[in-house]
């Protein structure tokens, strides 16, 4: 059968072993064809989609709203204000269009400066950007390594970010996979042998165990020492959501620009409860300059949300938020043990792994499951009160009907919501 562009494809059977992932055939009325569609019909279909999504949420009473690392805080007013921003079309009524369009850059620089200080870098020599998440930050860091050491291969372990190999292919970098130990960290002795076979420099991707992950952190000093015989070394640290936790963690961690990272990337939306993925990438080496992962213009929405979340807290508030996470994690560990579940702690101590409870409890609390085990990651908006409710469910073996929604009310006070997310329940 010939393929006809802009026409519906015949329904295909799912591949052996299961359904076809996210492949859902659109209805004929949803197709995008050669001719322009009726705008009124397009709006009607969008309204129907929104109604269906709202209905699904209203009827999902068995699900907990404020599950770990979920969006919390009211950003409705800011989102509305940013809805029509387009840096390529600055209003001619603005007194200085260049300054108006560049205002986002000033907010972005404030975020980069704050994160540079957290990572113990030197603002005079460190460049930073707000990213759309971990994958973009990783791309910028690897590009900085490639530009600093042209032709050098990228050394990775199996625990790296899923996008690392795709980025390396896009950047024209050879990938050398390094064996890892039982805890998931890079085997530095194997790295020494592999880099010795390819002199001329090395770009090494180091990873930190995330708040929701099990495993350990790569040893930056050991990695740099192992790769040094090959020549110059560029180490990029994929810090993930550990990047904002590490400066305040009670567990010692060598991860920052002073500890040996030439560049690093972190994500911020999980800890701060932002409605869009975002993060920061920093390049602190004089050998190369950072360049954005996606064009030259920052995302004003991500910049504004991240700037506001950090400014609302400041250094002291961020430290208090992280300490509260650890306090709640300790509280959860004690109370899960009292309930007979004997948890073990992973993910920098913020993830609790315990015997898998009833399916209804896992569903309501959106617990990650792995065979006979379940995992709870203690990130906002979880509080001690939330832990108490979980333990009651564990004790009953079933999930009682959910209470009122805890989602923010549009138009409410964002600052008050942020403060509420930090309060102990």
C-alpha positions as CSV (number, residue, x, y, z in Angstrom):
1,X,0.0,0.0,0.0
2,X,1.4,3.4,-1.0
3,X,2.1,6.0,1.6
4,X,-0.1,9.1,1.2
5,X,1.2,12.2,3.0
6,X,-1.3,14.1,5.2
7,X,-3.7,11.1,5.2
8,X,-4.6,8.7,8.1
9,X,-2.4,5.6,8.3
10,X,-4.1,2.1,8.6
11,X,-4.3,0.8,12.1
12,X,-1.4,-1.4,12.8
13,X,-1.1,-4.3,15.2
14,X,0.9,-3.7,18.3
15,X,4.4,-5.2,18.3
16,X,5.0,-8.6,19.9
17,X,5.2,-8.4,23.7
18,X,2.8,-5.5,24.4
19,X,1.1,-2.5,23.2
20,X,2.7,0.1,21.0
21,X,4.0,2.6,23.7
22,X,2.5,6.0,23.1
23,X,1.3,5.3,19.6
24,X,-2.3,6.4,19.5
25,X,-3.9,6.9,16.1
26,X,-5.6,10.3,15.8
27,X,-9.2,10.5,14.7
28,X,-9.8,11.8,11.1
29,X,-11.1,15.1,12.5
30,X,-7.8,15.6,14.4
31,X,-5.5,15.3,11.4
32,X,-3.5,18.2,10.1
33,X,-3.9,18.3,6.3
34,X,-3.0,20.4,3.2
35,X,-5.8,22.9,3.7
36,X,-6.4,25.1,6.6
37,X,-8.9,23.8,9.1
38,X,-11.8,25.7,10.5
39,X,-10.4,27.7,13.4
40,X,-13.7,27.4,15.3
41,X,-13.5,23.6,15.1
42,X,-9.9,23.6,16.3
43,X,-10.9,25.7,19.3
44,X,-13.8,23.3,20.0
45,X,-11.5,20.3,20.0
46,X,-9.0,22.1,22.3
47,X,-11.9,22.9,24.7
48,X,-12.9,19.2,24.6
49,X,-9.4,18.1,25.4
50,X,-9.2,20.5,28.4
51,X,-12.6,19.3,29.6
52,X,-11.4,15.7,29.4
53,X,-8.2,16.4,31.3
54,X,-10.1,18.2,34.0
55,X,-12.7,15.4,34.3
56,X,-10.0,12.8,34.6
57,X,-8.3,14.8,37.4
58,X,-11.6,15.4,39.3
59,X,-12.4,11.7,39.2
60,X,-9.0,10.5,40.2
61,X,-9.9,10.7,43.9
62,X,-7.7,7.8,44.8
63,X,-4.6,9.7,43.8
64,X,-2.7,12.0,46.2
65,X,-2.3,15.5,44.8
66,X,0.9,16.6,46.6
67,X,3.1,13.6,45.8
68,X,6.9,14.0,46.0
69,X,8.5,16.6,43.8
70,X,5.2,17.6,42.3
71,X,4.3,21.2,41.2
72,X,3.3,23.3,44.2
73,X,3.0,27.0,44.7
74,X,0.7,29.4,42.8
75,X,2.3,30.9,39.7
76,X,-0.9,31.7,37.9
77,X,-0.4,35.4,37.8
78,X,3.2,35.1,36.6
79,X,2.2,32.5,33.9
80,X,-0.5,34.9,32.6
81,X,1.9,37.8,32.5
82,X,4.4,35.7,30.5
83,X,1.9,34.1,28.2
84,X,2.5,36.7,25.4
85,X,6.2,37.3,25.8
86,X,8.2,37.1,22.5
87,X,11.7,38.4,22.6
88,X,11.8,38.6,18.8
89,X,8.8,41.0,18.8
90,X,9.4,43.7,21.4
91,X,6.7,46.3,21.6
92,X,7.6,49.5,19.7
93,X,6.0,51.4,22.6
94,X,8.8,50.3,24.9
95,X,11.2,53.2,25.6
96,X,14.2,51.0,24.8
97,X,13.3,47.8,22.9
98,X,16.8,46.4,23.3
99,X,16.8,46.9,27.0
100,X,13.3,45.5,27.3
101,X,14.2,42.4,25.3
102,X,17.4,42.0,27.3
103,X,15.7,42.2,30.6
104,X,15.4,38.4,30.7
105,X,19.1,38.1,30.4
106,X,19.6,40.2,33.6
107,X,17.3,37.9,35.5
108,X,19.1,34.8,34.0
109,X,22.4,36.2,35.1
110,X,21.2,36.7,38.6
111,X,20.2,33.0,38.7
112,X,23.6,32.0,37.2
113,X,25.5,34.1,39.8
114,X,23.6,32.6,42.7
115,X,24.2,29.0,41.4
116,X,27.9,29.9,40.8
117,X,28.2,30.9,44.4
118,X,26.5,27.6,45.5
119,X,29.0,25.7,43.3
120,X,32.0,27.6,44.8
121,X,32.9,29.1,41.4
122,X,34.4,32.4,40.5
123,X,31.8,34.7,38.9
124,X,34.5,36.5,37.0
125,X,35.4,33.4,35.0
126,X,32.2,31.3,35.1
127,X,29.5,31.4,32.5
128,X,26.0,30.1,33.2
129,X,22.6,29.7,31.6
130,X,19.1,28.6,32.6
131,X,18.2,25.5,30.8
132,X,15.0,23.6,30.0
133,X,16.2,20.7,32.1
134,X,18.9,18.1,32.6
135,X,19.3,17.1,28.9
136,X,20.0,20.6,27.7
137,X,22.5,21.3,30.6
138,X,24.3,18.1,29.7
139,X,24.5,19.1,26.0
140,X,26.1,22.5,26.9
141,X,28.6,20.9,29.3
142,X,29.7,18.3,26.7
143,X,30.0,20.9,24.0
144,X,32.2,22.9,26.3
145,X,34.4,19.8,26.8
146,X,34.6,19.2,23.0
147,X,35.4,22.8,22.3
148,X,38.2,22.8,24.9
149,X,39.6,19.5,23.7
150,X,38.8,18.9,20.1
151,X,39.0,15.3,19.1
152,X,39.0,14.0,22.6
153,X,36.7,11.1,23.3
154,X,33.9,11.1,25.8
155,X,34.3,8.6,28.7
156,X,31.0,7.6,30.3
157,X,29.7,4.8,32.6
158,X,26.4,3.0,32.3
159,X,24.8,5.2,34.9
160,X,25.0,8.4,32.8
161,X,22.0,10.5,31.7
162,X,20.0,8.8,28.9
163,X,20.8,11.7,26.6
164,X,24.6,11.5,26.9
165,X,25.2,9.2,24.0
166,X,22.8,11.1,21.7
167,X,24.5,14.4,22.5
168,X,27.9,12.9,21.9
169,X,26.8,11.7,18.5
170,X,25.4,15.1,17.7
171,X,28.7,16.7,18.7
172,X,30.8,14.2,16.8
173,X,32.5,12.8,19.8
174,X,33.6,9.2,20.2
175,X,32.1,7.5,23.2
176,X,34.1,5.1,25.4
177,X,32.1,3.2,28.0
178,X,33.9,2.7,31.2
179,X,32.9,-0.3,33.5
180,X,31.3,0.6,36.8
181,X,31.5,-0.8,40.3
182,X,28.7,-2.5,42.2
183,X,27.5,0.9,43.5
184,X,27.2,2.3,40.0
185,X,30.3,4.6,40.2
186,X,32.9,4.8,37.5
187,X,35.7,2.3,37.8
188,X,38.7,4.7,37.9
189,X,41.3,2.0,37.4
190,X,39.5,0.9,34.2
191,X,39.3,4.6,33.2
192,X,43.1,4.9,33.6
193,X,43.7,1.9,31.3
194,X,41.3,3.1,28.7
195,X,42.6,6.7,28.6
196,X,46.1,5.4,28.3
197,X,45.2,3.8,25.0
198,X,44.0,7.1,23.6
199,X,46.4,10.0,24.4
200,X,45.5,13.5,23.5
201,X,43.0,14.5,26.1
202,X,39.8,13.2,27.7
203,X,36.3,14.5,28.3
204,X,34.8,12.6,31.3
205,X,31.2,12.7,32.4
206,X,30.8,12.2,36.1
207,X,27.4,11.7,37.7
208,X,25.9,12.2,41.2
209,X,23.3,10.0,42.7
210,X,20.0,11.8,42.5
211,X,17.6,12.3,45.3
212,X,15.3,9.6,43.8
213,X,18.2,7.2,42.8
214,X,20.1,4.5,44.5
215,X,23.9,4.3,44.2
216,X,26.8,6.5,44.9
217,X,28.6,9.6,43.5
218,X,31.6,9.5,41.1
219,X,34.9,10.6,42.7
220,X,36.0,13.7,40.9
221,X,39.5,13.7,42.2
222,X,40.0,10.0,41.4
223,X,38.6,10.5,37.9
224,X,40.8,13.4,37.1
225,X,43.9,11.6,38.4
226,X,43.0,8.5,36.4
227,X,42.5,10.4,33.1
228,X,45.5,12.7,33.5
229,X,48.1,10.5,31.8
230,X,46.0,10.9,28.5
231,X,46.7,14.7,28.6
232,X,44.3,17.6,29.4
233,X,41.1,16.6,31.0
234,X,37.6,18.2,31.0
235,X,35.2,16.8,33.7
236,X,31.5,17.6,33.4
237,X,29.4,16.8,36.4
238,X,25.8,15.9,35.8
239,X,24.5,16.9,39.2
240,X,20.8,16.5,38.5
241,X,18.5,17.4,41.4
242,X,21.4,16.9,43.8
243,X,22.9,20.2,42.6
244,X,20.7,22.3,44.8
245,X,20.8,19.7,47.7
246,X,24.6,19.2,47.8
247,X,25.7,22.5,49.3
248,X,23.4,21.9,52.3
249,X,23.5,18.1,52.6
250,X,24.7,16.6,55.9
251,X,26.4,14.0,53.8
252,X,29.9,15.2,52.5
253,X,30.0,15.4,48.8
254,X,32.7,16.6,46.3
255,X,30.8,17.9,43.3
256,X,31.4,21.6,42.6
257,X,33.7,23.8,40.5
258,X,36.3,24.0,43.4
259,X,36.3,20.2,43.8
260,X,37.4,19.6,40.2
261,X,34.4,20.1,37.9
262,X,35.2,22.1,34.8
263,X,31.5,22.4,34.0
264,X,28.3,21.2,35.8
265,X,24.6,21.0,35.2
266,X,21.8,20.8,37.7
267,X,18.0,20.6,37.7
268,X,15.8,22.8,39.9
269,X,12.1,22.1,39.3
270,X,11.8,19.0,41.4
271,X,13.1,20.5,44.7
272,X,11.4,23.9,44.1
273,X,8.1,22.6,42.8
274,X,8.1,24.5,39.6
275,X,5.5,23.8,36.9
276,X,8.0,23.6,34.0
277,X,11.3,21.6,33.9
278,X,14.3,23.9,34.3
279,X,17.9,23.9,35.5
280,X,21.2,25.7,35.3
281,X,24.5,24.9,33.5
282,X,27.8,26.4,34.6
283,X,31.1,26.4,32.7
284,X,34.0,27.5,34.9
285,X,37.1,26.8,32.8
286,X,39.0,29.4,30.9
287,X,39.8,27.0,28.0
288,X,36.3,27.4,26.5
289,X,33.2,29.5,26.5
290,X,29.7,28.1,27.2
291,X,27.1,28.2,24.4
292,X,23.4,27.6,24.8
293,X,22.0,24.2,24.0
294,X,19.0,25.7,22.1
295,X,19.7,28.8,20.1
296,X,20.8,32.1,21.7
297,X,17.6,33.3,23.4
298,X,16.7,32.3,27.0
299,X,13.3,30.8,27.8
300,X,11.7,33.7,29.6
301,X,9.2,31.5,31.4
302,X,11.8,29.2,32.9
303,X,14.1,32.1,33.8
304,X,11.3,34.0,35.6
305,X,10.0,31.0,37.5
306,X,13.4,29.9,38.7
307,X,14.5,33.4,39.6
308,X,11.3,34.0,41.6
309,X,11.6,30.7,43.4
310,X,15.2,31.3,44.4
311,X,14.6,34.9,45.3
312,X,11.6,34.1,47.5
313,X,13.9,31.9,49.5
314,X,17.4,33.2,49.2
315,X,20.4,31.2,50.4
316,X,19.0,30.8,53.9
317,X,15.6,29.7,52.8
318,X,17.0,27.2,50.3
319,X,19.2,25.8,53.1
320,X,16.1,25.6,55.4
321,X,14.2,23.8,52.7
322,X,16.9,21.2,52.2
323,X,17.3,20.7,55.9
324,X,13.5,20.2,56.2
325,X,13.7,17.5,53.5
326,X,16.3,15.6,55.5
327,X,14.3,16.1,58.8
328,X,11.2,14.8,57.1
329,X,13.1,11.9,55.6
330,X,14.4,10.9,59.1
331,X,10.9,11.2,60.5
332,X,9.5,9.0,57.7
333,X,12.3,6.4,58.2
334,X,11.4,6.1,61.9
335,X,7.7,5.9,61.4
336,X,7.9,3.4,58.5
337,X,10.0,1.2,60.8
338,X,7.4,1.6,63.5
339,X,4.8,0.4,61.0
340,X,6.9,-2.7,60.3
341,X,8.3,-1.7,57.0
342,X,12.0,-1.4,57.9
343,X,13.2,1.1,55.2
344,X,16.7,1.6,53.9
345,X,17.8,5.1,52.8
346,X,19.3,5.9,49.4
347,X,19.5,8.9,47.0
348,X,21.6,11.1,49.4
349,X,19.4,9.8,52.2
350,X,16.1,11.3,50.8
351,X,14.8,8.1,49.2
352,X,13.3,5.4,51.4
353,X,13.2,1.8,50.1
354,X,10.8,-0.5,51.9
355,X,8.7,-3.7,51.3
356,X,6.0,-3.1,48.7
357,X,2.6,-2.4,50.2
358,X,-0.8,-3.1,48.8
359,X,-1.4,-2.0,45.2
360,X,-4.1,0.6,46.3
361,X,-1.5,2.3,48.6
362,X,1.1,2.3,45.8
363,X,-1.4,3.8,43.4
364,X,-2.7,6.5,45.7
365,X,0.8,7.6,46.8
366,X,2.3,7.2,43.4
367,X,5.1,5.1,44.9
368,X,7.9,3.9,42.5
369,X,8.0,0.1,42.7
370,X,10.7,-2.3,41.9
371,X,9.8,-6.0,42.3
372,X,9.0,-6.6,46.0
373,X,10.1,-3.0,47.0
374,X,8.6,0.5,46.9
375,X,10.4,3.8,47.1
376,X,9.3,7.1,48.6
377,X,11.4,10.2,47.8
378,X,11.1,12.9,50.4
379,X,10.9,16.2,48.4
380,X,8.4,19.0,48.8
381,X,5.5,19.2,49.3
382,X,5.8,16.2,51.6
383,X,5.6,17.0,55.3
384,X,5.4,15.1,58.5
385,X,1.6,15.2,58.3
386,X,1.9,13.5,54.8
387,X,4.1,10.8,56.3
388,X,1.5,10.2,59.1
389,X,-1.2,9.8,56.5
390,X,1.0,7.4,54.5
391,X,1.6,5.3,57.6
392,X,-2.1,5.2,58.4
393,X,-2.7,3.8,54.9
394,X,0.1,1.3,55.3
395,X,-1.5,0.2,58.6
396,X,-4.9,-0.3,57.0
397,X,-3.6,-2.0,53.9
398,X,-6.0,0.0,51.7
399,X,-6.3,3.6,50.5
400,X,-9.2,5.6,52.0
401,X,-10.9,8.2,49.8
402,X,-8.7,11.2,49.2
403,X,-9.4,14.4,51.0
404,X,-9.8,17.9,49.5
405,X,-7.4,18.8,46.7
406,X,-4.2,20.4,47.8
407,X,-3.5,22.0,44.5
408,X,-3.0,25.7,44.5
409,X,-6.0,28.0,43.9
410,X,-5.4,30.2,40.8
411,X,-4.8,33.8,41.9
412,X,-3.7,32.9,45.4
413,X,-0.5,34.2,47.0
414,X,2.5,32.6,45.5
415,X,4.7,33.8,48.4
416,X,2.2,32.3,50.9
417,X,2.2,29.0,49.0
418,X,5.9,28.9,49.0
419,X,6.0,29.5,52.8
420,X,3.3,26.8,53.2
421,X,5.4,24.3,51.3
422,X,8.2,24.8,53.8
423,X,6.0,24.5,56.9
424,X,5.9,21.3,58.8
425,X,2.4,19.8,58.6
